[in-house]
Amino acid sequence: MSPVSLTRTRTRLRLGIPFLVAALAIVLAWVLSATLPNYFVFLGISAVTASISILGLGIVTGSAGMIALCQLTFAAVGAWIVSLLNLLDAPGGFLIWLIAGAAGAGLMGILVGLPALRLRGVNLAVVTLGFAAAAEATLVQIQFPGATSGIPIARPALFASDASFFFLSLIVLTLCALAVYFIQRGRWGASWKAVAFSERAAAAAGESVRSAKLTAFAVSAALAGIAGGLLAGQVQLPFASSFNTLQSLAIYVLAVMMGTQLIDMAILGGILWVLVPELLKRWGIPQDWAFVVFGLFGMQSLASGTNLGQTLRSWWWKLGDRKSPVIAQAGTEHATLPAGDPLSAEPLFAAVEPEAASGDAVLRVEGLSVTFGSLKALDDVSVSLPPRSIMGLIGPNGAGKSTFVDAVSGFLPQSEGRVMLGSDDLSGMSPARRARAGLRRTFQQDRVPPSLTVSAFVRYVARRRLGGEEIEQTLAYFDCPPGSARISDIDVGTRRLIEVAAHVLARPRVLLLDEPAAGLSHKEHLALASRLRDLPERYGLSIIIIEHDLDLVRSVCPQLTVLDFGRVLASGPQSEVLADPVVTKAYMGDTEILR
């Protein structure tokens, strides 16, 4: 069986496993609802609602990396809507009301998530905590619809008893867990993890950071709304005391302690939510001390940088004497540069020669200027890039190369001048819009989210439908690990290659590579050079390479542009530019090096 066929088979098996687990969970749910005493059934429903709330926190905090201290407030919104629809005797019954509660909580999540577009960390935590406190005070005043008049929430006829309602709750939990599993592995899940790891890299891949954050809040709040609706159906007369601010804080700490992004740990967290207070009660200790227990374990998790989920997984691997898979680079043989000194050797160009490039420029930068206070980082820089060509952008440290890339890719909106991609004027466009228009870039630092698999990252960055065979062939072309490998198991240098491969698969018109060889050995530099030279013809794109390594520059770039103190010092064919004494003096200060 070929590697691609094997990958497809494994993918199908992986897709089927969640449904098998869900079916087994529903069978187990039926057994539990039929055998547990009524008291444990009541506790079980409470554990289910807590688990669903923690699943939501796994999205907004575990995946998207934002602090939300108002999860039970969203649950209260779901419960309030269910109570209102019950009071109005709205058509559809409890299950429709539950969906309506989730939708209402999701909309509230978007409203609360708006500050997250500008706030981060403690500031965002304060905003969400303030919202929770304000909502609690409001609920105390207005109460839930029907609570003061004693009108209980009507459960579905098939699930009217506590035992059958417990069974319904477990089915809802299973469906929520299944939905979260596939969402996390889809584009939304990848966008949340990418934004959490690097907002700049996500924008450079064409992702709207605003949309990613708001969808994370919306889905998280919708799950909390489902939990609140179930809680309302459990008690049938909900009160504000079930959704207070302290409980929101406690469930957030519990989620962090368990590992917020892990579905199984979310379910275990829900069990601990009711188990710890119950144990304290049996030991004659006030149940409120459970918050202290959760707080202590939460502080330990934050201080150590690990959580209970990671610890349990580590024990499981040791118990089974398992080892993390060794990531072997799955590549094919490629042409390498001839032996010898690439600085003194005649450059070999597989890409388009300057005189062979035809047609209008695919990228034109006209009069680009960037000022930081009194510092002129770029001063009237103009560059023209022909179709299917490679240009090297070089210069001494502080020449303005990184500023040029940031300005062209849209990360410096205060820049002056014009950037044209073909006939499209990119001036004023956001980085995400420029990326979607066909202008892509990579970064000097590692910007590849370690929580994704290679394939998930490639599909996310490419932003188009990709077949497994196309992904594996491109990864092999760059000597990258297979798509099934986890990025967390891969060294930083190879991650840079994966980033390049992913952007190449996006089929952009122009790709800006910011020091793509950083973190690679000299031998890997040369191997990368042989691949980069072929990219314009192989994938129909043009490349600008910002690089300090002259081995790579001489081996890949037929054209060069030299920046010095924010101005274009020279631009043209490589041999002419490197032979220019002014360039030699400004760039290296040593004529022997550039000879």
C-alpha positions as CSV (number, residue, x, y, z in Angstrom):
1,M,0.0,0.0,0.0
2,S,1.4,3.4,-1.0
3,P,2.0,6.1,1.7
4,V,-0.9,8.2,0.4
5,S,-3.3,5.2,0.5
6,L,-2.2,4.3,3.9
7,T,-2.7,7.9,5.1
8,R,-6.3,7.9,3.6
9,T,-7.1,4.6,5.4
10,R,-5.8,5.9,8.7
11,T,-7.8,9.1,8.2
12,R,-11.1,7.1,7.6
13,L,-10.4,5.1,10.7
14,R,-9.8,8.2,12.8
15,L,-13.0,9.7,11.6
16,G,-15.0,6.6,12.5
17,I,-13.6,6.3,16.0
18,P,-15.4,9.3,17.5
19,F,-18.7,8.0,16.3
20,L,-18.0,4.6,17.8
21,V,-17.0,6.2,21.1
22,A,-20.2,8.3,21.0
23,A,-22.4,5.2,20.4
24,L,-20.7,3.5,23.4
25,A,-21.2,6.6,25.5
26,I,-24.9,6.6,24.8
27,V,-25.2,2.9,25.7
28,L,-23.4,3.6,28.9
29,A,-25.6,6.6,29.5
30,W,-28.7,4.4,29.3
31,V,-27.2,1.9,31.7
32,L,-26.3,4.6,34.2
33,S,-29.8,6.3,34.0
34,A,-31.4,2.9,34.6
35,T,-29.3,1.8,37.5
36,L,-28.2,4.8,39.6
37,P,-30.2,5.9,42.6
38,N,-32.1,9.2,42.3
39,Y,-29.7,11.1,44.4
40,F,-26.7,10.1,42.2
41,V,-28.9,10.8,39.1
42,F,-29.3,14.4,40.4
43,L,-25.5,14.7,40.9
44,G,-25.0,13.2,37.5
45,I,-27.0,15.9,35.8
46,S,-25.0,18.6,37.6
47,A,-21.8,16.9,36.4
48,V,-23.1,16.9,32.9
49,T,-23.9,20.6,32.9
50,A,-20.5,21.4,34.4
51,S,-18.8,19.3,31.7
52,I,-20.5,21.1,28.9
53,S,-19.5,24.5,30.4
54,I,-15.9,23.4,30.7
55,L,-16.0,22.2,27.1
56,G,-16.9,25.7,26.2
57,L,-14.0,27.1,28.2
58,G,-11.8,24.6,26.4
59,I,-12.5,26.6,23.2
60,V,-12.2,30.2,24.4
61,T,-9.4,29.6,26.8
62,G,-7.7,26.3,25.8
63,S,-7.7,26.9,22.1
64,A,-8.1,30.6,21.5
65,G,-6.0,31.6,24.5
66,M,-8.4,34.2,25.9
67,I,-9.5,34.5,29.5
68,A,-13.3,34.4,30.1
69,L,-14.5,34.6,33.7
70,C,-18.2,34.7,32.9
71,Q,-19.0,31.2,31.6
72,L,-21.8,30.6,34.1
73,T,-23.3,34.0,33.1
74,F,-23.7,32.6,29.6
75,A,-25.2,29.5,31.2
76,A,-27.7,31.9,32.9
77,V,-28.6,33.4,29.6
78,G,-29.5,30.0,28.2
79,A,-31.5,29.1,31.4
80,W,-33.3,32.5,31.3
81,I,-34.4,32.0,27.6
82,V,-35.6,28.4,28.4
83,S,-37.5,29.8,31.3
84,L,-39.1,32.5,29.3
85,L,-40.1,30.2,26.4
86,N,-41.6,27.8,29.0
87,L,-43.6,30.7,30.6
88,L,-44.8,31.7,27.1
89,D,-45.6,28.1,26.3
90,A,-43.7,28.6,23.1
91,P,-44.0,25.9,20.4
92,G,-41.4,23.2,20.0
93,G,-41.0,22.1,23.5
94,F,-37.9,21.9,25.7
95,L,-35.4,20.7,23.1
96,I,-36.2,23.7,20.8
97,W,-36.0,26.0,23.8
98,L,-32.6,24.5,24.6
99,I,-31.4,25.3,21.1
100,A,-32.8,28.8,21.4
101,G,-31.0,29.3,24.7
102,A,-27.8,28.2,23.1
103,A,-28.3,30.7,20.2
104,G,-29.1,33.5,22.6
105,A,-26.0,32.8,24.8
106,G,-23.9,32.6,21.6
107,L,-25.1,36.1,20.6
108,M,-24.3,37.4,24.1
109,G,-20.8,35.7,23.7
110,I,-20.2,37.8,20.6
111,L,-21.1,41.0,22.4
112,V,-18.9,40.1,25.4
113,G,-16.1,39.0,23.0
114,L,-15.9,42.4,21.3
115,P,-13.5,43.8,23.9
116,A,-11.3,40.8,23.2
117,L,-10.5,42.4,19.9
118,R,-8.5,45.0,21.7
119,L,-7.9,43.6,25.2
120,R,-5.8,40.7,26.3
121,G,-4.7,38.9,29.5
122,V,-5.7,40.6,32.8
123,N,-7.5,43.4,31.1
124,L,-9.8,41.0,29.3
125,A,-10.3,39.0,32.5
126,V,-11.4,42.2,34.3
127,V,-13.9,43.0,31.6
128,T,-15.5,39.5,31.6
129,L,-15.5,39.4,35.5
130,G,-17.2,42.7,35.5
131,F,-19.8,41.4,33.1
132,A,-20.4,38.4,35.3
133,A,-20.9,40.6,38.4
134,A,-23.2,42.9,36.6
135,A,-25.3,40.0,35.2
136,E,-25.5,38.4,38.7
137,A,-26.8,41.6,40.2
138,T,-29.4,42.0,37.4
139,L,-30.6,38.4,37.8
140,V,-31.1,38.9,41.5
141,Q,-33.4,41.8,40.7
142,I,-35.4,40.4,37.8
143,Q,-35.2,36.7,38.6
144,F,-36.0,34.0,36.1
145,P,-39.3,34.0,34.3
146,G,-41.8,31.9,36.1
147,A,-39.7,31.5,39.2
148,T,-41.6,33.9,41.5
149,S,-45.0,32.5,40.3
150,G,-43.8,28.9,40.8
151,I,-44.3,27.8,37.2
152,P,-41.9,24.8,36.6
153,I,-40.1,24.2,33.4
154,A,-41.8,21.4,31.4
155,R,-39.5,18.6,30.4
156,P,-40.0,16.6,27.2
157,A,-42.7,13.9,27.7
158,L,-40.2,11.1,27.0
159,F,-37.8,12.5,29.6
160,A,-40.1,13.7,32.3
161,S,-38.5,11.6,35.1
162,D,-35.2,12.5,36.7
163,A,-33.6,9.2,35.4
164,S,-34.8,9.8,31.8
165,F,-33.8,13.4,32.0
166,F,-30.3,12.3,33.1
167,F,-30.2,10.1,30.0
168,L,-31.2,13.0,27.8
169,S,-28.5,15.2,29.5
170,L,-25.9,12.5,28.7
171,I,-27.0,12.4,25.1
172,V,-26.7,16.1,24.8
173,L,-23.2,16.0,26.4
174,T,-22.2,13.3,23.9
175,L,-23.4,15.4,21.0
176,C,-21.6,18.5,22.3
177,A,-18.4,16.6,22.8
178,L,-18.7,15.1,19.2
179,A,-19.3,18.6,17.8
180,V,-16.4,20.1,19.7
181,Y,-14.1,17.2,18.5
182,F,-14.8,18.0,14.8
183,I,-14.9,21.8,15.2
184,Q,-11.5,21.7,16.9
185,R,-10.2,19.7,13.9
186,G,-11.8,21.9,11.3
187,R,-10.9,25.4,10.1
188,W,-12.4,27.1,13.1
189,G,-10.4,25.1,15.5
190,A,-7.2,25.7,13.5
191,S,-7.9,29.4,13.4
192,W,-8.4,29.6,17.2
193,K,-5.1,27.8,17.8
194,A,-3.3,29.9,15.2
195,V,-4.5,33.2,16.6
196,A,-3.6,32.1,20.2
197,F,-0.1,31.3,19.0
198,S,0.5,34.3,16.8
199,E,-2.1,36.8,15.6
200,R,0.4,38.2,13.0
201,A,1.0,34.8,11.4
202,A,-2.8,34.1,11.4
203,A,-3.4,37.4,9.6
204,A,-0.6,36.6,7.1
205,A,-2.4,33.4,6.3
206,G,-5.5,35.3,5.4
207,E,-7.3,34.7,8.7
208,S,-9.5,37.4,10.2
209,V,-8.3,37.7,13.8
210,R,-11.5,39.4,14.6
211,S,-13.7,36.6,13.3
212,A,-11.6,33.9,14.9
213,K,-11.9,35.5,18.4
214,L,-15.6,36.2,18.0
215,T,-16.4,32.7,16.8
216,A,-14.5,31.3,19.8
217,F,-16.5,33.4,22.2
218,A,-19.7,32.5,20.4
219,V,-19.2,28.7,20.4
220,S,-18.0,28.7,24.0
221,A,-21.0,30.8,25.1
222,A,-23.4,28.6,23.1
223,L,-22.1,25.5,24.9
224,A,-22.6,27.3,28.2
225,G,-26.1,28.2,27.1
226,I,-26.9,24.5,26.6
227,A,-25.5,23.7,30.0
228,G,-27.7,26.4,31.5
229,G,-30.8,25.2,29.7
230,L,-30.2,21.6,31.0
231,L,-29.7,23.0,34.5
232,A,-33.0,24.8,34.2
233,G,-34.7,21.6,33.1
234,Q,-33.0,19.7,36.0
235,V,-34.2,22.0,38.8
236,Q,-37.3,23.3,36.9
237,L,-37.3,26.5,39.0
238,P,-33.9,28.1,38.4
239,F,-32.6,30.9,40.6
240,A,-29.8,33.4,40.3
241,S,-27.8,31.7,43.1
242,S,-27.0,28.8,40.7
243,F,-25.1,31.2,38.4
244,N,-23.1,33.5,40.7
245,T,-19.7,35.1,39.9
246,L,-17.8,33.0,42.4
247,Q,-18.9,29.8,40.6
248,S,-17.8,31.2,37.3
249,L,-14.4,31.9,38.7
250,A,-14.3,28.4,40.2
251,I,-15.2,26.6,37.0
252,Y,-12.6,28.6,35.1
253,V,-9.9,27.6,37.6
254,L,-11.1,24.0,37.4
255,A,-10.9,24.1,33.6
256,V,-7.3,25.4,33.7
257,M,-6.5,22.7,36.3
258,M,-7.8,19.9,34.1
259,G,-6.5,21.1,30.8
260,T,-9.1,23.2,29.1
261,Q,-8.6,22.0,25.5
262,L,-9.0,18.2,26.3
263,I,-12.5,16.8,25.9
264,D,-12.0,13.8,28.2
265,M,-10.6,16.2,30.8
266,A,-13.6,18.5,30.5
267,I,-15.8,15.5,31.4
268,L,-13.6,14.5,34.3
269,G,-13.6,18.2,35.4
270,G,-17.4,18.1,35.5
271,I,-17.3,15.0,37.6
272,L,-14.9,16.7,40.1
273,W,-17.2,19.7,40.1
274,V,-19.8,17.6,42.0
275,L,-17.5,15.0,43.5
276,V,-15.3,17.3,45.6
277,P,-18.1,19.2,47.3
278,E,-19.9,15.9,47.9
279,L,-16.8,14.4,49.6
280,L,-16.4,17.5,51.7
281,K,-20.1,17.2,52.8
282,R,-19.6,13.5,53.8
283,W,-16.5,14.5,55.8
284,G,-18.4,17.2,57.6
285,I,-16.6,20.1,55.9
286,P,-18.6,23.0,54.4
287,Q,-19.0,22.5,50.7
288,D,-17.8,26.1,49.9
289,W,-14.3,24.8,50.7
290,A,-14.4,23.1,47.4
291,F,-13.6,26.5,45.8
292,V,-10.5,26.6,48.0
293,V,-9.5,23.2,46.8
294,F,-10.0,24.1,43.1
295,G,-8.1,27.4,43.7
296,L,-5.1,25.6,45.2
297,F,-4.9,23.1,42.4
298,G,-5.3,25.8,39.9
299,M,-2.4,27.8,41.3
300,Q,-0.3,24.7,41.2
301,S,-1.1,24.2,37.6
302,L,-0.3,27.8,36.7
303,A,2.9,27.7,38.7
304,S,4.2,24.4,37.2
305,G,3.0,25.0,33.7
306,T,1.3,21.6,33.6
307,N,-2.2,20.5,34.2
308,L,-3.9,17.3,35.4
309,G,-4.7,16.3,31.9
310,Q,-1.1,16.4,30.8
311,T,0.0,14.6,34.0
312,L,-2.6,11.8,33.4
313,R,-1.5,11.4,29.8
314,S,2.1,11.2,30.9
315,W,1.3,8.4,33.4
316,W,-0.7,6.6,30.6
317,W,2.2,6.7,28.3
318,K,4.6,5.4,31.0
319,L,2.1,2.7,32.1
320,G,2.0,1.4,28.5
321,D,5.7,1.8,28.1
322,R,4.9,4.0,25.1
323,K,7.3,6.4,23.5
324,S,6.6,9.5,21.5
325,P,6.9,8.7,17.8
326,V,10.2,9.7,16.2
327,I,9.6,12.2,13.5
328,A,11.5,11.1,10.4
329,Q,11.6,13.6,7.5
330,A,9.7,12.0,4.7
331,G,11.4,13.3,1.6
332,T,12.6,12.3,-1.8
333,E,16.0,12.8,-3.4
334,H,16.5,16.2,-4.9
335,A,19.2,17.9,-6.8
336,T,21.8,19.6,-4.6
337,L,24.3,22.3,-5.4
338,P,27.7,21.3,-6.7
339,A,30.5,21.0,-4.2
340,G,32.7,24.0,-3.7
341,D,32.3,27.5,-2.4
342,P,29.0,28.9,-3.5
343,L,30.3,32.4,-3.0
344,S,33.0,32.1,-5.6
345,A,31.1,29.6,-7.8
346,E,29.1,30.7,-10.8
347,P,25.4,31.0,-9.7
348,L,23.1,28.3,-11.0
349,F,19.6,29.5,-11.8
350,A,16.6,27.2,-12.2
351,A,14.3,30.2,-11.8
352,V,13.6,32.8,-14.5
353,E,16.6,34.8,-15.6
354,P,16.1,38.6,-15.4
355,E,16.1,39.0,-19.2
356,A,13.7,36.0,-19.6
357,A,10.9,37.5,-17.4
358,S,8.1,38.8,-19.5
359,G,4.8,40.6,-18.8
360,D,3.8,43.3,-16.4
361,A,5.3,43.2,-12.9
362,V,3.3,41.0,-10.6
363,L,4.3,43.2,-7.6
364,R,5.1,46.9,-7.8
365,V,6.1,48.9,-4.7
366,E,6.1,52.6,-5.4
367,G,7.5,55.3,-3.1
368,L,7.2,53.3,0.1
369,S,8.1,55.3,3.1
370,V,7.8,54.5,6.8
371,T,8.5,56.8,9.7
372,F,8.8,56.0,13.4
373,G,8.9,59.4,15.2
374,S,12.0,61.1,13.8
375,L,13.4,57.9,12.3
376,K,12.9,57.3,8.6
377,A,12.9,53.5,8.4
378,L,12.0,53.5,4.7
379,D,12.5,56.4,2.4
380,D,10.9,56.4,-1.0
381,V,11.6,52.7,-1.7
382,S,10.4,51.4,-5.1
383,V,10.7,47.8,-6.2
384,S,9.3,45.9,-9.2
385,L,9.0,42.1,-9.3
386,P,8.4,40.3,-12.6
387,P,6.2,37.2,-12.9
388,R,7.7,33.9,-12.0
389,S,10.9,35.4,-10.7
390,I,13.0,35.4,-7.6
391,M,14.4,38.6,-6.1
392,G,16.8,38.8,-3.1
393,L,16.4,41.7,-0.7
394,I,19.6,42.2,1.2
395,G,21.3,44.9,3.3
396,P,23.2,45.4,6.6
397,N,21.4,45.1,9.9
398,G,19.0,48.0,10.4
399,A,18.7,48.7,6.7
400,G,14.9,48.4,6.7
401,K,14.4,44.9,5.3
402,S,12.0,43.8,8.0
403,T,10.2,47.1,7.9
404,F,9.8,46.7,4.1
405,V,8.2,43.2,4.5
406,D,5.9,44.4,7.3
407,A,4.8,47.5,5.2
408,V,4.3,45.5,2.0
409,S,2.3,42.8,3.8
410,G,0.1,45.3,5.6
411,F,1.3,45.2,9.1
412,L,2.4,48.9,9.1
413,P,-0.8,50.7,8.0
414,Q,0.9,54.1,8.7
415,S,3.2,53.6,5.7
416,E,3.1,55.9,2.7
417,G,3.3,54.9,-1.0
418,R,1.6,52.3,-3.0
419,V,1.7,48.5,-3.2
420,M,0.3,47.0,-6.4
421,L,-0.3,43.3,-6.8
422,G,-0.9,43.0,-10.5
423,S,-3.6,45.5,-11.2
424,D,-4.9,45.4,-7.6
425,D,-4.0,48.3,-5.4
426,L,-3.3,46.8,-1.9
427,S,-2.9,50.2,-0.2
428,G,-5.1,50.4,2.9
429,M,-5.9,46.7,2.9
430,S,-5.4,44.6,6.1
431,P,-2.8,41.9,6.2
432,A,-5.5,39.2,5.9
433,R,-7.1,40.8,2.8
434,R,-3.7,41.1,1.2
435,A,-3.0,37.4,1.9
436,R,-6.3,36.4,0.4
437,A,-5.5,38.6,-2.6
438,G,-2.4,36.5,-3.2
439,L,0.4,38.2,-1.2
440,R,1.8,35.8,1.4
441,R,4.7,36.1,3.8
442,T,6.6,34.0,6.3
443,F,8.3,35.2,9.5
444,Q,11.8,35.1,11.0
445,Q,10.5,33.6,14.3
446,D,8.7,30.3,14.7
447,R,5.0,31.1,14.0
448,V,3.7,27.5,13.5
449,P,1.2,26.5,16.2
450,P,2.6,23.4,18.0
451,S,-0.9,22.2,18.9
452,L,-1.8,21.3,15.3
453,T,-0.8,18.4,13.1
454,V,1.3,19.2,10.0
455,S,-1.7,18.5,7.7
456,A,-4.1,20.6,9.7
457,F,-1.7,23.5,9.6
458,V,-1.1,23.2,5.9
459,R,-4.8,23.1,5.1
460,Y,-5.4,26.1,7.4
461,V,-2.7,28.2,5.8
462,A,-3.6,27.2,2.2
463,R,-7.2,28.3,2.6
464,R,-8.3,26.0,-0.2
465,R,-9.5,22.4,-0.7
466,L,-6.4,20.1,-0.7
467,G,-6.2,16.4,-1.4
468,G,-4.1,14.3,0.8
469,E,-1.8,13.3,-2.1
470,E,-1.1,17.0,-2.9
471,I,-0.2,17.7,0.7
472,E,2.1,14.7,1.1
473,Q,3.8,15.4,-2.3
474,T,4.6,19.0,-1.4
475,L,5.7,18.1,2.1
476,A,8.0,15.4,0.6
477,Y,9.3,18.0,-1.9
478,F,10.5,20.2,1.0
479,D,11.7,17.1,3.0
480,C,9.1,17.7,5.7
481,P,7.5,15.1,8.0
482,P,4.2,13.5,6.9
483,G,0.9,15.3,7.4
484,S,-0.1,13.1,10.4
485,A,2.9,14.2,12.4
486,R,2.3,16.6,15.3
487,I,4.1,19.9,15.0
488,S,5.0,19.8,18.7
489,D,7.3,16.9,17.9
490,I,9.2,18.7,15.2
491,D,12.3,20.8,15.5
492,V,12.1,24.6,14.8
493,G,14.2,24.4,11.6
494,T,11.8,21.9,10.0
495,R,8.8,24.0,11.1
496,R,10.2,26.8,9.0
497,L,10.1,24.5,6.0
498,I,6.5,23.4,6.8
499,E,5.6,27.1,6.9
500,V,7.0,27.7,3.5
501,A,5.3,24.5,2.1
502,A,2.0,25.6,3.5
503,H,2.2,29.1,1.9
504,V,3.3,27.6,-1.4
505,L,0.2,25.4,-1.4
506,A,-1.9,28.5,-1.0
507,R,-0.8,29.2,-4.6
508,P,-0.1,32.9,-4.0
509,R,1.0,35.3,-6.7
510,V,3.9,36.6,-4.5
511,L,5.6,35.0,-1.5
512,L,7.8,37.0,0.8
513,L,10.2,34.7,2.6
514,D,11.8,36.4,5.7
515,E,15.0,34.5,6.4
516,P,13.6,31.0,5.4
517,A,16.9,29.3,6.1
518,A,17.1,30.4,9.8
519,G,17.6,27.4,12.0
520,L,18.8,25.1,9.2
521,S,22.3,23.6,8.9
522,H,24.6,24.6,6.0
523,K,23.7,21.3,4.2
524,E,20.0,22.0,4.7
525,H,20.5,25.6,3.3
526,L,21.8,24.2,0.1
527,A,19.0,21.6,-0.2
528,L,16.5,24.4,0.4
529,A,18.1,26.5,-2.2
530,S,17.6,23.8,-4.9
531,R,13.9,23.7,-4.0
532,L,13.4,27.5,-3.9
533,R,14.9,27.9,-7.4
534,D,12.2,25.6,-8.8
535,L,9.2,27.2,-7.1
536,P,8.4,29.9,-9.7
537,E,8.0,27.3,-12.6
538,R,6.6,24.6,-10.4
539,Y,3.9,26.6,-8.7
540,G,3.7,29.8,-10.8
541,L,4.6,32.3,-8.2
542,S,7.2,35.1,-7.7
543,I,9.4,35.3,-4.6
544,I,11.2,37.9,-2.6
545,I,13.8,36.4,-0.2
546,I,15.1,38.4,2.7
547,E,18.2,36.6,3.8
548,H,21.6,37.2,5.4
549,D,23.1,34.0,4.1
550,L,24.9,34.9,0.9
551,D,25.2,31.2,0.0
552,L,21.5,31.1,-0.4
553,V,21.2,34.5,-2.0
554,R,23.8,33.7,-4.7
555,S,22.4,30.3,-5.4
556,V,18.7,31.3,-5.7
557,C,18.3,35.0,-6.6
558,P,18.9,36.2,-10.2
559,Q,17.9,39.7,-9.1
560,L,18.9,41.6,-6.0
561,T,17.8,44.8,-4.3
562,V,20.0,46.3,-1.6
563,L,18.7,48.5,1.1
564,D,20.8,50.8,3.3
565,F,19.4,53.2,5.9
566,G,16.0,52.7,4.4
567,R,16.9,53.6,0.8
568,V,17.5,51.5,-2.2
569,L,21.2,51.4,-2.7
570,A,21.2,49.2,-5.8
571,S,18.8,47.0,-7.8
572,G,19.3,44.7,-10.7
573,P,21.0,41.5,-11.9
574,Q,22.9,39.7,-9.1
575,S,26.3,39.9,-10.7
576,E,26.1,43.6,-11.2
577,V,24.8,44.4,-7.8
578,L,27.3,42.3,-5.9
579,A,30.1,43.8,-8.0
580,D,29.1,47.3,-7.1
581,P,31.8,48.8,-4.8
582,V,29.2,50.9,-3.0
583,V,27.1,47.8,-2.2
584,T,30.2,46.0,-1.0
585,K,31.2,48.8,1.3
586,A,27.7,49.4,2.7
587,Y,26.7,45.7,3.1
588,M,29.9,44.0,4.4
589,G,32.7,46.4,4.4
590,D,35.0,43.8,2.9
591,T,35.4,43.4,-0.8
592,E,36.9,39.9,-0.4
593,I,33.6,38.5,0.9
594,L,31.4,39.6,-2.0
595,R,34.0,39.0,-4.7
